[in-house]
Amino acid sequence: MLSMPRTTPSRSRARTRSQDVEQNLLDAAEAVLAREGLAGVTVRAVAAEAGVAPMGVYNRFGSKDGLIEALVMRSFDLLREAVVEHGETDPLQRLRNSGQRYREFALSHPQHYNVIFINNPGAHDGESSEVEEHARAAFEALVDHVVYGIEAGVLKPGDPVDLAQQIWSTVHGAVSLELGQMVLTEDPAETYEHLLDLLTAGLTYSASDRR
């Protein structure tokens, strides 16, 4: 008699449940972060927000530092989603729109932005390789825009990583000032648009450059 193959417990279902637990805990951590800032993100606060025992957070992330690290990685992922190309074919429009979405992300997710760049507890102590990987992915999205523009003959040739770093440094400075309410012009959005004008003018060919 042929026997039916034995079915074993689905590991994929177990992994899915595990991923769901992590997703729910990170959702809870984000809610606490948005409401109370990084100082409010404790194991107990996140556990209460998620409706689980604190041990559930420890079991998943190991410690508060592990929880914060996961939150930093998710924040970098959200930033990357904001700045990657959204179907723009024109190189300058792609770069400019990316800059606009960068500002929009920072203003709509100020606590996420702060946890990445300002209050990131690993920023000075050496981040884990996993955090670095997520940070690099966000930066590489900008590098890709620069490469796309250079290959299209729209942006001046140069080291794409160096040019991307210059762009990031510039927009980060502008956005950080705005988050700190230190923009002294009447219309910060218009001022930011002018900044993007300066950036694109400096990166693109002028009529004299083409002679």
Sequence and secondary structure as in RCSB ss.txt:
>XXXX:A:sequence
MLSMPRTTPSRSRARTRSQDVEQNLLDAAEAVLAREGLAGVTVRAVAAEAGVAPMGVYNRFGSKDGLIEALVMRS
FDLLREAVVEHGETDPLQRLRNSGQRYREFALSHPQHYNVIFINNPGAHDGESSEVEEHARAAFEALVDHVVYGI
EAGVLKPGDPVDLAQQIWSTVHGAVSLELGQMVLTEDPAETYEHLLDLLTAGLTYSASDRR
>XXXX:A:secstr
          HHHHHHHHHHHHHHHHHHHHHHHHHH GGG  HHHHHHHHTS HHHHHHHHSSHHHHHHHHHHHH
HHHHHHHHS  S  SHHHHHHHHHHHHHHHHHH HHHHHHHHTS TTTTT   HHHHHHHHHHHHHHHHHHHHHH
HTT B  S HHHHHHHHHHHHHHHHHHHHTT   SS HHHHHHHHHHHHHHHHB  TTTT 
